[in-house]
Amino acid sequence: MAVLATRCSGVVNGVSRLHGEVSRRIFQPLYPRWPLCEVPITHVTNGIHVPSWDSSSADALWTGACGKDRWLSTMDTIVEDFSLVTDESLWRFRMDKVTALLSYVRECVSGQLLSAHASSELVDQCVQFLDPNVLTIGFARRFAGYKRPNLLLHDPGRLDKILSNHQRPVQLIIAGKAHPRDEEGKALVREWWKYSGRPEVRGRVVFLSDYDMALAEHLVQGVDLWINTPRRPWEACGTSGMKVLVNGGLNLSELDGWWAEAFQQGAGWAVGDGQEHEEVSWDNTEAEQLCRMLEEEIVPCFYDRDDKGIPRAWVASMRSSMSELTPQFSANRMVREYVDGLYCPALNAYRRRIANNCQEASLLCDWRGSLAQHWHNLRFGNLTVDRKDEIYLVKLTVYMDDIDQGAVQVQLYAESEGNGSPEIHIMELTGTVEGAINGYVYSATVPARRPIQDYTPRIIPHFDGCQVPLEAVNILWHEP
């Protein structure tokens, strides 16, 4: 179905920068001999509808700093406006949200125990569960193998020590479901359920059943730290961590999906090295990294308080995360990118094609028919290169069969020298080949700043307004 949709589309996009890269690898067989970077899949990173996920107190905080219509405007001044919010206000807001979350969680746990016919003594103990002055970590999601929800449980003894540290304790709130037919996912749920029932962590770890949107809303509004540990690059985007941003929570996430482009020092923490690893042992490496970051960076940062009881470094990270990342990963930005970059160009292309009784569409069909009939007879002739000072003078003979020279474009192509775009020089038609039918000479001048061997002549289809190679996959490379 994905192939069918691609064949019938005027534009194709992934939902994060990394998802676009992965999708180009997956769909490259649809575009034989085209370089990976030219596979016609772009990206628009997902964003969340911020007003649907901010709490009432978060809305009041943002309104006071940035105005009521902040998510409906360009958002250009949000960082500057938000800087007027004091550290004291931010920390008081955060403490209020954690307190509200823990009250809600205790009610949920009481309900779970009552439905399981637990003793009244055990139900009464719920009021003692969790502490608003303790670092509260949360995660909630569909439990699936690639999401690695149990990465923290790789070393249960080490996690016990992190949670039960008397000077700097930590508490976990977990929620999630597995697909009924996903045996691996259900096993992961059972593992957390079993761990949360251990006497050593009772009151510090809570697993909430019946995960739904209402529960997710409370979690993203109240946790101090949100954890997400998918196996890169399996997470197309992920949006749960985005919902934490507006509410002042920080992210500790794998460099996958949206976090691969969102992460910046001082606005959260990252797991992994930004590379793909197929070996299972890499899970062990990242599990160790996850615990080490909690022990050495995150927990100390949360508990490093000044004489007013405020963790200034933590609040600084909150400020950066809220003001810099929230606008970037909002539906406001996402919709603007779709409209300006994809929808409007596609609409304009459609209007051109149907204008004048579909004149352009008819010409396009004739052009594609000509390519299909004659492309296999295209061939290269002589290639000569002369160097003059710091310029290469390149001449190339091309035999077109019955394809009009305007129906193709002759180029010199070189791979990118870094992470940018490839270097492409369009060759100009400068003459014909004497004694040949439909033989043409193309020329180009190229700066001699890299070896001439880096450049390869090629012929690609050309029709004004056609999306190549999305709508025409033909390509012919010069082979020595």
C-alpha positions as CSV (number, residue, x, y, z in Angstrom):
1,M,0.0,0.0,0.0
2,A,2.9,2.4,0.7
3,V,4.3,1.8,-2.8
4,L,0.9,2.4,-4.3
5,A,0.5,5.6,-2.3
6,T,3.9,6.8,-3.4
7,R,3.2,6.1,-7.0
8,C,0.0,8.1,-6.9
9,S,1.4,11.1,-4.9
10,G,2.8,14.4,-5.9
11,V,4.9,14.7,-2.8
12,V,6.0,12.2,-0.1
13,N,7.3,13.0,3.3
14,G,8.4,11.4,6.6
15,V,7.4,12.8,10.0
16,S,10.8,13.7,11.3
17,R,14.2,14.4,9.7
18,L,15.5,11.0,10.7
19,H,12.3,9.3,9.4
20,G,12.9,11.0,6.1
21,E,16.4,9.6,5.9
22,V,15.2,6.1,6.9
23,S,12.4,6.3,4.4
24,R,14.7,7.2,1.6
25,R,16.7,4.0,2.3
26,I,13.6,1.9,2.4
27,F,12.1,3.2,-0.8
28,Q,15.3,3.5,-2.8
29,P,14.5,0.4,-4.8
30,L,11.6,2.3,-6.4
31,Y,14.2,4.7,-8.0
32,P,16.9,2.4,-9.5
33,R,20.3,4.0,-9.9
34,W,19.3,7.2,-8.3
35,P,21.5,8.4,-5.4
36,L,20.0,7.9,-2.0
37,C,20.0,11.7,-1.3
38,E,17.8,12.2,-4.4
39,V,15.1,9.7,-3.5
40,P,12.1,12.0,-3.5
41,I,11.1,11.8,0.1
42,T,11.3,15.0,2.3
43,H,10.2,15.4,5.9
44,V,7.9,17.6,8.1
45,T,8.5,16.8,11.7
46,N,5.4,16.2,13.7
47,G,4.2,18.8,16.2
48,I,1.5,18.7,18.9
49,H,-1.6,20.9,19.4
50,V,-0.2,22.6,22.4
51,P,-3.5,23.9,23.9
52,S,-4.8,20.3,24.0
53,W,-1.9,19.2,26.2
54,D,-1.0,22.1,28.5
55,S,-2.5,22.2,32.0
56,S,-4.6,25.1,33.2
57,S,-1.8,26.4,35.3
58,A,0.6,26.1,32.4
59,D,-1.8,28.0,30.2
60,A,-1.9,30.7,32.9
61,L,1.8,30.9,33.1
62,W,2.3,31.1,29.3
63,T,-0.5,33.6,28.9
64,G,1.0,35.9,31.5
65,A,4.4,35.8,29.7
66,C,3.5,35.5,26.0
67,G,-0.2,36.4,25.6
68,K,-3.3,34.3,25.0
69,D,-2.8,33.9,21.2
70,R,0.8,32.8,21.4
71,W,0.3,29.5,19.5
72,L,-1.7,31.3,16.8
73,S,1.0,33.8,15.8
74,T,4.5,33.5,14.4
75,M,5.9,32.7,17.9
76,D,9.0,34.8,17.0
77,T,9.2,36.5,20.4
78,I,8.4,33.6,22.7
79,V,12.0,33.1,24.0
80,E,12.3,36.8,24.8
81,D,8.9,37.0,26.4
82,F,9.3,33.9,28.4
83,S,12.6,35.2,29.9
84,L,10.5,37.5,32.0
85,V,9.2,34.5,34.0
86,T,11.2,34.3,37.2
87,D,12.9,31.1,38.4
88,E,10.7,31.3,41.5
89,S,7.6,31.3,39.5
90,L,8.8,28.4,37.3
91,W,9.7,26.2,40.3
92,R,6.5,27.0,42.1
93,F,4.5,26.1,39.0
94,R,6.5,22.8,38.7
95,M,5.9,21.8,42.3
96,D,2.2,22.5,42.0
97,K,1.9,20.2,38.9
98,V,3.9,17.4,40.6
99,T,1.6,17.6,43.6
100,A,-1.5,17.4,41.5
101,L,-0.2,14.5,39.5
102,L,0.7,12.5,42.6
103,S,-2.8,13.0,44.1
104,Y,-4.3,11.7,40.8
105,V,-1.9,8.7,40.8
106,R,-2.8,7.7,44.3
107,E,-6.5,7.7,43.4
108,C,-5.7,5.5,40.4
109,V,-3.7,3.1,42.5
110,S,-6.4,2.9,45.1
111,G,-8.9,2.1,42.3
112,Q,-6.7,-0.6,40.9
113,L,-6.3,-2.2,44.3
114,L,-10.0,-2.1,45.1
115,S,-10.9,-3.7,41.8
116,A,-8.4,-6.4,42.6
117,H,-10.1,-7.0,46.0
118,A,-7.0,-6.0,47.9
119,S,-7.1,-5.6,51.7
120,S,-8.2,-2.3,53.1
121,E,-4.9,-2.0,54.8
122,L,-3.1,-2.1,51.5
123,V,-5.5,0.4,50.0
124,D,-5.0,2.8,52.9
125,Q,-1.2,2.7,52.3
126,C,-1.7,4.4,48.9
127,V,-1.9,7.8,50.6
128,Q,1.8,7.3,51.6
129,F,2.9,6.5,48.0
130,L,5.1,9.0,46.2
131,D,6.5,12.3,47.5
132,P,6.1,15.7,45.7
133,N,9.6,16.6,46.8
134,V,11.2,13.6,45.1
135,L,12.4,13.6,41.5
136,T,9.4,12.1,39.6
137,I,10.2,10.2,36.4
138,G,7.4,9.0,34.1
139,F,6.9,7.2,30.8
140,A,3.8,5.8,29.2
141,R,3.4,4.2,25.8
142,R,2.4,1.2,23.8
143,F,4.7,-1.6,25.1
144,A,6.5,-3.0,22.1
145,G,9.9,-4.6,21.8
146,Y,11.5,-1.8,19.7
147,K,10.4,0.8,22.2
148,R,12.5,-0.9,24.9
149,P,10.3,0.2,27.8
150,N,12.3,-2.1,30.1
151,L,15.7,-0.6,29.4
152,L,15.8,0.7,33.0
153,L,15.2,-2.8,34.3
154,H,18.4,-4.1,32.7
155,D,20.0,-4.0,36.1
156,P,17.2,-4.1,38.8
157,G,19.7,-3.9,41.7
158,R,21.2,-0.7,40.3
159,L,17.7,0.7,39.8
160,D,16.9,-0.2,43.4
161,K,19.8,1.9,44.6
162,I,18.8,4.9,42.4
163,L,15.3,4.8,43.7
164,S,16.0,4.3,47.4
165,N,18.9,6.7,47.8
166,H,18.2,8.4,51.1
167,Q,19.8,11.7,50.2
168,R,18.5,11.9,46.6
169,P,15.6,9.5,46.1
170,V,13.8,8.9,42.8
171,Q,10.3,7.7,42.0
172,L,8.8,6.2,38.9
173,I,5.3,6.4,37.4
174,I,4.8,3.9,34.5
175,A,1.8,3.3,32.3
176,G,1.2,1.4,29.1
177,K,-0.5,-1.3,27.1
178,A,0.6,-4.0,24.7
179,H,-1.3,-5.2,21.6
180,P,-3.3,-8.3,22.6
181,R,-1.4,-10.4,20.1
182,D,2.0,-8.9,21.0
183,E,3.4,-11.6,23.3
184,E,6.7,-9.8,23.7
185,G,5.0,-6.5,24.6
186,K,2.8,-8.3,27.2
187,A,5.8,-9.9,28.7
188,L,7.4,-6.4,29.1
189,V,4.3,-5.2,30.9
190,R,4.4,-8.1,33.3
191,E,8.0,-7.4,34.0
192,W,7.3,-3.9,35.2
193,W,4.2,-5.0,37.0
194,K,6.2,-7.6,38.9
195,Y,9.0,-5.1,39.7
196,S,6.6,-2.4,41.0
197,G,5.2,-4.9,43.5
198,R,8.5,-5.6,45.1
199,P,8.7,-4.5,48.8
200,E,12.0,-2.8,48.1
201,V,10.4,-0.2,45.8
202,R,6.9,-0.1,47.1
203,G,5.7,3.5,47.2
204,R,8.5,4.5,44.9
205,V,7.4,2.7,41.7
206,V,3.8,2.7,40.4
207,F,2.5,0.9,37.4
208,L,-0.9,2.3,36.2
209,S,-3.2,0.0,34.3
210,D,-5.9,1.0,31.7
211,Y,-3.6,3.5,30.0
212,D,-5.6,6.0,28.0
213,M,-5.5,9.6,26.8
214,A,-6.8,11.0,30.1
215,L,-4.0,9.2,32.0
216,A,-1.4,10.4,29.5
217,E,-2.6,14.0,29.9
218,H,-2.0,13.9,33.7
219,L,1.4,12.3,33.3
220,V,2.8,14.7,30.7
221,Q,1.5,17.6,32.8
222,G,3.1,16.5,36.0
223,V,6.3,14.5,35.7
224,D,9.7,16.2,36.2
225,L,11.4,13.9,33.7
226,W,10.1,12.0,30.7
227,I,11.9,8.9,29.5
228,N,11.7,7.5,26.0
229,T,14.2,4.8,24.9
230,P,13.2,3.3,21.4
231,R,15.8,1.4,19.4
232,R,17.1,3.9,16.8
233,P,16.0,4.4,14.1
234,W,12.6,2.6,14.7
235,E,10.7,5.5,16.1
236,A,9.3,7.5,13.2
237,C,8.8,10.6,15.3
238,G,7.2,10.2,18.7
239,T,5.1,12.9,20.3
240,S,4.8,12.1,24.0
241,G,7.9,14.0,24.9
242,M,6.7,17.0,23.0
243,K,3.6,17.1,25.3
244,V,5.9,17.4,28.3
245,L,7.7,20.5,26.9
246,V,4.9,23.0,27.5
247,N,4.3,21.8,31.0
248,G,7.9,22.3,32.2
249,G,9.0,18.6,32.2
250,L,12.4,17.7,30.8
251,N,13.2,14.8,28.4
252,L,15.7,12.0,28.7
253,S,15.4,10.2,25.3
254,E,17.1,8.2,22.7
255,L,18.5,10.2,19.8
256,D,15.7,8.9,17.6
257,G,12.6,10.4,16.0
258,W,12.0,14.0,17.0
259,W,14.6,14.1,19.8
260,A,17.4,13.5,17.3
261,E,16.8,17.0,15.9
262,A,15.4,18.6,19.1
263,F,18.1,17.7,21.6
264,Q,20.3,20.5,22.7
265,Q,22.6,20.8,25.7
266,G,20.9,22.4,28.6
267,A,17.4,21.5,27.6
268,G,17.3,17.8,28.4
269,W,19.4,14.7,28.0
270,A,20.1,12.2,25.3
271,V,20.8,8.5,25.2
272,G,22.9,6.8,22.5
273,D,25.5,8.0,20.1
274,G,23.2,9.0,17.2
275,Q,24.1,5.9,15.2
276,E,22.3,2.7,14.3
277,H,23.4,-0.5,16.0
278,E,22.2,-3.9,15.0
279,E,23.9,-5.9,17.7
280,V,21.8,-6.8,20.7
281,S,24.7,-6.0,23.0
282,W,24.2,-2.3,22.3
283,D,21.0,-2.4,24.4
284,N,23.3,-3.2,27.3
285,T,25.5,-0.3,26.5
286,E,22.6,2.1,26.5
287,A,21.1,0.7,29.6
288,E,24.3,1.4,31.4
289,Q,24.5,4.9,29.9
290,L,20.9,5.5,31.1
291,C,21.6,4.6,34.7
292,R,24.9,6.5,34.7
293,M,23.3,9.7,33.4
294,L,20.6,9.4,36.2
295,E,23.3,8.8,38.9
296,E,25.9,11.4,37.8
297,E,24.0,14.1,36.0
298,I,20.2,14.2,36.3
299,V,19.6,13.3,39.9
300,P,22.4,15.6,41.2
301,C,21.1,18.5,39.0
302,F,17.6,18.1,40.5
303,Y,18.7,18.1,44.1
304,D,21.4,20.9,43.8
305,R,19.4,23.6,45.5
306,D,20.3,27.2,46.5
307,D,19.4,28.8,49.9
308,K,15.8,29.3,48.6
309,G,15.4,25.6,47.8
310,I,15.5,26.2,44.1
311,P,17.5,23.9,41.7
312,R,18.8,26.8,39.5
313,A,20.4,24.6,36.9
314,W,17.3,22.4,36.6
315,V,15.1,25.5,36.3
316,A,17.4,26.9,33.6
317,S,16.9,23.7,31.6
318,M,13.2,24.0,32.1
319,R,13.3,27.5,30.7
320,S,15.3,26.5,27.6
321,S,13.1,23.5,27.0
322,M,9.8,25.4,27.4
323,S,10.7,28.5,25.4
324,E,12.9,27.1,22.7
325,L,11.5,23.6,22.0
326,T,7.8,24.1,22.6
327,P,7.3,26.4,19.6
328,Q,9.5,24.3,17.4
329,F,7.5,21.2,18.0
330,S,4.0,22.7,18.0
331,A,1.3,22.1,15.4
332,N,1.6,25.8,14.5
333,R,5.1,25.2,13.1
334,M,4.1,21.9,11.6
335,V,1.1,23.1,9.7
336,R,3.0,26.1,8.4
337,E,5.6,23.8,6.9
338,Y,3.0,21.5,5.4
339,V,1.1,24.5,3.9
340,D,4.1,26.5,2.6
341,G,6.4,23.6,1.7
342,L,4.0,20.9,0.5
343,Y,0.3,21.7,0.1
344,C,0.6,25.1,-1.7
345,P,3.2,23.9,-4.2
346,A,1.2,20.7,-4.9
347,L,-2.0,22.8,-5.3
348,N,-0.3,25.2,-7.7
349,A,1.1,22.3,-9.7
350,Y,-2.3,20.7,-10.0
351,R,-3.9,24.0,-11.1
352,R,-1.2,24.4,-13.8
353,R,-1.9,20.9,-15.1
354,I,-5.6,21.3,-15.4
355,A,-5.5,24.8,-16.9
356,N,-6.6,25.3,-20.5
357,N,-8.5,22.0,-20.7
358,C,-5.6,20.1,-19.1
359,Q,-3.1,21.2,-21.7
360,E,0.0,20.7,-19.5
361,A,-1.2,17.3,-18.3
362,S,-1.7,16.2,-21.9
363,L,1.8,17.4,-22.8
364,L,3.2,15.6,-19.8
365,C,1.6,12.3,-20.9
366,D,3.1,12.7,-24.4
367,W,6.5,13.4,-22.9
368,R,6.4,10.4,-20.7
369,G,5.3,8.2,-23.6
370,S,8.3,9.5,-25.7
371,L,10.7,8.7,-22.8
372,A,9.3,5.2,-22.5
373,Q,9.6,4.5,-26.2
374,H,13.1,5.9,-26.9
375,W,15.0,6.1,-23.6
376,H,16.7,2.8,-24.1
377,N,18.4,4.1,-27.2
378,L,20.0,7.1,-25.5
379,R,23.8,6.8,-25.3
380,F,26.9,8.8,-24.6
381,G,29.7,9.5,-27.0
382,N,33.1,11.1,-26.4
383,L,33.9,12.9,-23.2
384,T,36.8,15.4,-23.1
385,V,38.1,17.4,-20.2
386,D,40.6,20.3,-20.4
387,R,41.8,22.3,-17.5
388,K,42.4,26.0,-17.8
389,D,43.8,27.6,-14.7
390,E,41.3,26.7,-12.0
391,I,38.5,25.6,-14.3
392,Y,37.6,22.3,-15.9
393,L,36.2,22.6,-19.4
394,V,34.0,19.5,-20.0
395,K,32.6,18.5,-23.4
396,L,30.3,15.5,-23.9
397,T,28.6,14.0,-26.9
398,V,25.1,12.6,-26.5
399,Y,23.0,10.6,-29.0
400,M,19.3,11.3,-28.4
401,D,17.5,8.9,-30.8
402,D,14.1,10.6,-31.4
403,I,13.9,12.2,-27.9
404,D,13.8,16.0,-28.2
405,Q,16.8,17.5,-26.5
406,G,14.5,19.7,-24.4
407,A,12.9,16.6,-22.9
408,V,16.1,15.7,-20.9
409,Q,18.8,17.4,-18.9
410,V,22.4,16.5,-19.1
411,Q,24.3,17.0,-15.9
412,L,27.6,16.6,-14.2
413,Y,27.0,15.0,-10.8
414,A,29.4,14.8,-7.7
415,E,28.6,13.4,-4.3
416,S,28.5,15.8,-1.4
417,E,31.8,16.4,0.3
418,G,30.1,16.7,3.7
419,N,26.5,16.5,4.9
420,G,25.1,18.9,2.4
421,S,23.6,18.5,-1.0
422,P,25.3,16.9,-4.0
423,E,27.1,19.1,-6.5
424,I,25.2,19.3,-9.8
425,H,26.2,21.2,-12.9
426,I,23.7,21.5,-15.8
427,M,25.5,21.1,-19.1
428,E,24.6,23.4,-21.9
429,L,23.7,22.3,-25.5
430,T,26.6,23.9,-27.5
431,G,26.5,22.1,-30.9
432,T,25.6,19.1,-33.0
433,V,27.7,16.2,-34.2
434,E,28.5,16.4,-37.8
435,G,27.5,13.3,-39.8
436,A,25.2,12.0,-37.0
437,I,21.4,12.1,-36.6
438,N,20.3,13.6,-33.3
439,G,23.9,13.8,-32.0
440,Y,24.6,16.8,-29.7
441,V,27.5,18.3,-27.9
442,Y,27.0,19.5,-24.3
443,S,29.5,21.6,-22.4
444,A,30.1,22.8,-18.9
445,T,32.7,24.7,-16.9
446,V,33.4,23.4,-13.4
447,P,35.6,24.9,-10.7
448,A,38.7,22.8,-10.3
449,R,38.6,22.6,-6.5
450,R,38.1,18.8,-6.4
451,P,39.4,15.9,-8.7
452,I,37.6,15.7,-12.0
453,Q,37.1,12.0,-11.3
454,D,34.5,13.1,-8.7
455,Y,32.1,14.2,-11.5
456,T,30.0,11.8,-13.5
457,P,27.9,12.8,-16.5
458,R,24.3,11.7,-16.4
459,I,21.0,12.2,-18.3
460,I,17.7,12.7,-16.4
461,P,14.2,13.5,-17.7
462,H,13.2,17.1,-17.8
463,F,9.8,18.6,-18.0
464,D,8.9,21.9,-16.4
465,G,6.7,21.2,-13.4
466,C,7.4,17.4,-13.3
467,Q,8.6,16.0,-10.1
468,V,11.7,14.0,-11.1
469,P,12.3,11.2,-10.1
470,L,8.9,10.9,-8.3
471,E,7.1,11.0,-11.7
472,A,9.8,9.9,-14.0
473,V,12.5,7.4,-12.7
474,N,14.6,7.2,-15.8
475,I,18.3,8.0,-15.4
476,L,21.4,7.2,-17.5
477,W,25.0,7.4,-16.1
478,H,28.1,7.7,-18.2
479,E,30.2,4.7,-17.7
480,P,33.9,4.8,-18.7
